[in-house]
Amino acid sequence: MPLPGKDCREVLQFFEEIQLITGHDVAGRPTYDELALCHDPLERVFMHGEWQEGLSPTTGLTKSEQAQFIAFAAEIEHWRGRQIFTLPVDRSKMDPDALSLDTITMGEWMARKAFDCAPLLWQVDYSCRDDFGGNLHEVSAWAGIHYFASRTGEAGNAEHETVLTWPSGNGWLVDQLKTTTSSSILPNQLIYQIAEQTNGVEVLSYDTQLHEVTRYTARAVVCALPRFIAQRIIPGLAPISGLEYSPWVVTNLTLDELPPSPGVLPAWDNVIYGSSALGYVNAGHQSLSSRPIETVITHYDALCGQPPAKLREWMLTQTHDQWVQRSLQSLMAPHPDLAEHVKSADIWLWGHGMIRPKPGFLWGKERQLMQQHRPPIYFAHSDMSGMSLFEEAYTRGVNTAETLHQAL
Ligand SMILES: Cc1cc2nc3c(=O)[nH]c(=O)nc-3n(C[C@H](O)[C@H](O)[C@H](O)COP(=O)(O)OP(=O)(O)OC[C@H]3O[C@@H](n4cnc5c(N)ncnc54)[C@H](O)[C@@H]3O)c2cc1C
């Protein structure tokens, strides 16, 4: 995850508690555990037959393409300077100019600004797919600009654009959350009803290992399920129409080593220009070994461009081998010999991977409705934020716990 900005108060406090933040410099900026700060190089893009550093496809641009990149950067700087966009999303400023961006797609905004050169359109499209799982014609312009203009995190011992990463990805953060609560976590529980009773709530849970049902009664419940599930299992909960969740395919390829390819050295994030997939993250990137090592690369593919339900149906028709071939094919340009290095391939299909901030959703009625608790049932899923991000999920959890604590 990117370095959290000052508005991510809850997340910053959590990072201090788990000593990911180890202190502060004289300017008051947090200093982070060096092992979690992404090692150089952070990211690279493959174009014109070689890897170049950074994600901006800037090699071989014409004068007019260069001018568009400069004009786009100035637009973003303009928005950044107005300090409207932030995380958590709901701490952003209610500025009418910015809110009007939520009525159009990022693609429409680009067209209105005459940003039409292929490398810039590709970079913005990639960014929308990477953070929201939808392409620039599917995602709100408010979300698209937010992606570029909201990140203000700082560190005393790293550049502003650094990310925090671990070999196990954000699973590391989950492990930290579990350290104080693991004894009260019950795994393998499928909740199939949460119903309000006269004196509290009744929760029905099916144990998928023991094939037993347990009935829990509680004074109150925090429901951290995505809304598309919550509204099926909470009788009387108003269904929200038109929610869009982006389907994702994640392929973990275990390699005997990452084969060399032309251009700059392997980065943490490795993206192929022009590809409809999102490239790969190298789990071995934080290793301090100076020799090539066995590693896992995680290939991400956000399926978009068609209605998500249709894509989910299609996903179910694909075999393991077809997914592996699809990943290898998308990495063919930089790594034509990758198949020879694959020791195993693990595929995970996320049918409803991320809430998609389509136009009108972030600042429309539906999201407002989703944020309303129904005491004694309280809600805390990140889809209430309209963006699927750890910062949003964590802040929702803390704020809902505080609301509940005050209510009881
Ligand atoms: C491929 C991919 C990559 C991502 N990468 C990043 C990243 O790099 N950085 C980032 O910040 N975010 C990333 N995200 C988003 C990330 O998923 C969210 O930030 C985070 O998981 C949201 O947490 P949450 O608790 O709100 O929801 P979830 O993680 O969706 O948690 C909901 C939980 O409810 C459980 N559940 C659902 N139905 C039931 C039921 N009936 N009974 C019991 N349990 C149930 C689910 O199994 C799940 O564990 C990524 C998402 C995807 C799909």
The ligand as an SDF file (V2000), in Angstrom:
LIG
                    3D

 53 58  0  0  0  0  0  0  0  0999 V2000
   -6.7770   -8.9620   -6.7630 C   0  0  0  0  0  0  0  0  0  0  0  0
   -6.9300   -7.9010   -5.7160 C   0  0  0  0  0  0  0  0  0  0  0  0
   -5.8300   -7.1530   -5.3360 C   0  0  0  0  0  0  0  0  0  0  0  0
   -5.9510   -6.1830   -4.3460 C   0  0  0  0  0  0  0  0  0  0  0  0
   -4.8550   -5.4580   -3.9980 N   0  0  0  0  0  0  0  0  0  0  0  0
   -4.9630   -4.5020   -3.0610 C   0  0  0  0  0  0  0  0  0  0  0  0
   -3.8360   -3.7330   -2.6710 C   0  0  0  0  0  0  0  0  0  0  0  0
   -2.7330   -3.9330   -3.1880 O   0  0  0  0  0  0  0  0  0  0  0  0
   -4.0070   -2.7610   -1.7350 N   0  0  0  0  0  0  0  0  0  0  0  0
   -5.2220   -2.5210   -1.1600 C   0  0  0  0  0  0  0  0  0  0  0  0
   -5.3240   -1.6300   -0.2850 O   0  0  0  0  0  0  0  0  0  0  0  0
   -6.2980   -3.2320   -1.4930 N   0  0  0  0  0  0  0  0  0  0  0  0
   -6.2040   -4.2150   -2.4300 C   0  0  0  0  0  0  0  0  0  0  0  0
   -7.2990   -4.9440   -2.7930 N   0  0  0  0  0  0  0  0  0  0  0  0
   -8.5680   -4.6340   -2.1680 C   0  0  0  0  0  0  0  0  0  0  0  0
   -8.7150   -5.4280   -0.8640 C   0  0  0  0  0  0  0  0  0  0  0  0
   -9.3960   -6.5940   -1.1690 O   0  0  0  0  0  0  0  0  0  0  0  0
   -9.4530   -4.5930    0.1290 C   0  0  0  0  0  0  0  0  0  0  0  0
   -8.6280   -3.4870    0.4680 O   0  0  0  0  0  0  0  0  0  0  0  0
   -9.7960   -5.3270    1.4350 C   0  0  0  0  0  0  0  0  0  0  0  0
   -9.8210   -6.7120    1.3080 O   0  0  0  0  0  0  0  0  0  0  0  0
  -11.1570   -4.8930    1.8550 C   0  0  0  0  0  0  0  0  0  0  0  0
  -11.4100   -5.4360    3.1190 O   0  0  0  0  0  0  0  0  0  0  0  0
  -12.8640   -5.6350    3.6490 P   0  0  0  0  0  0  0  0  0  0  0  0
  -12.7460   -6.1860    5.0310 O   0  0  0  0  0  0  0  0  0  0  0  0
  -13.6720   -4.4130    3.4600 O   0  0  0  0  0  0  0  0  0  0  0  0
  -13.5330   -6.7200    2.6940 O   0  0  0  0  0  0  0  0  0  0  0  0
  -13.1680   -8.1970    2.2810 P   0  0  0  0  0  0  0  0  0  0  0  0
  -11.7110   -8.4170    2.2820 O   0  0  0  0  0  0  0  0  0  0  0  0
  -13.9790   -8.4320    1.0540 O   0  0  0  0  0  0  0  0  0  0  0  0
  -13.7850   -9.0520    3.4810 O   0  0  0  0  0  0  0  0  0  0  0  0
  -15.0920   -9.5720    3.4760 C   0  0  0  0  0  0  0  0  0  0  0  0
  -15.0070  -10.9460    4.0870 C   0  0  0  0  0  0  0  0  0  0  0  0
  -16.3150  -11.4760    4.2350 O   0  0  0  0  0  0  0  0  0  0  0  0
  -16.2270  -12.8730    3.9890 C   0  0  0  0  0  0  0  0  0  0  0  0
  -17.5870  -13.3650    3.6750 N   0  0  0  0  0  0  0  0  0  0  0  0
  -18.3410  -13.1080    2.5890 C   0  0  0  0  0  0  0  0  0  0  0  0
  -19.5340  -13.7240    2.6850 N   0  0  0  0  0  0  0  0  0  0  0  0
  -19.5410  -14.3780    3.8700 C   0  0  0  0  0  0  0  0  0  0  0  0
  -20.5200  -15.1630    4.5590 C   0  0  0  0  0  0  0  0  0  0  0  0
  -21.7350  -15.3920    4.0410 N   0  0  0  0  0  0  0  0  0  0  0  0
  -20.1780  -15.6760    5.7760 N   0  0  0  0  0  0  0  0  0  0  0  0
  -18.9470  -15.4380    6.3190 C   0  0  0  0  0  0  0  0  0  0  0  0
  -18.0000  -14.6710    5.7220 N   0  0  0  0  0  0  0  0  0  0  0  0
  -18.3020  -14.1680    4.5160 C   0  0  0  0  0  0  0  0  0  0  0  0
  -15.2670  -12.9800    2.8200 C   0  0  0  0  0  0  0  0  0  0  0  0
  -14.7610  -14.2940    2.7270 O   0  0  0  0  0  0  0  0  0  0  0  0
  -14.2320  -11.9570    3.2160 C   0  0  0  0  0  0  0  0  0  0  0  0
  -13.2190  -12.5370    3.9930 O   0  0  0  0  0  0  0  0  0  0  0  0
   -7.2040   -5.9450   -3.7560 C   0  0  0  0  0  0  0  0  0  0  0  0
   -8.3250   -6.7020   -4.1500 C   0  0  0  0  0  0  0  0  0  0  0  0
   -8.1900   -7.6710   -5.1310 C   0  0  0  0  0  0  0  0  0  0  0  0
   -9.3940   -8.4730   -5.5370 C   0  0  0  0  0  0  0  0  0  0  0  0
  1  2  1  0
  2  3  1  0
  2 52  2  0
  3  4  2  0
  4  5  1  0
  4 50  1  0
  5  6  2  0
  6  7  1  0
  6 13  1  0
  7  8  2  0
  7  9  1  0
  9 10  1  0
 10 11  2  0
 10 12  1  0
 12 13  2  0
 13 14  1  0
 14 15  1  0
 14 50  1  0
 15 16  1  0
 16 17  1  0
 16 18  1  0
 18 19  1  0
 18 20  1  0
 20 21  1  0
 20 22  1  0
 22 23  1  0
 23 24  1  0
 24 25  2  0
 24 26  1  0
 24 27  1  0
 27 28  1  0
 28 29  2  0
 28 30  1  0
 28 31  1  0
 31 32  1  0
 32 33  1  0
 33 34  1  0
 33 48  1  0
 34 35  1  0
 35 36  1  0
 35 46  1  0
 36 37  1  0
 36 45  1  0
 37 38  2  0
 38 39  1  0
 39 40  1  0
 39 45  2  0
 40 41  1  0
 40 42  2  0
 42 43  1  0
 43 44  2  0
 44 45  1  0
 46 47  1  0
 46 48  1  0
 48 49  1  0
 50 51  2  0
 51 52  1  0
 52 53  1  0
M  END
$$$$
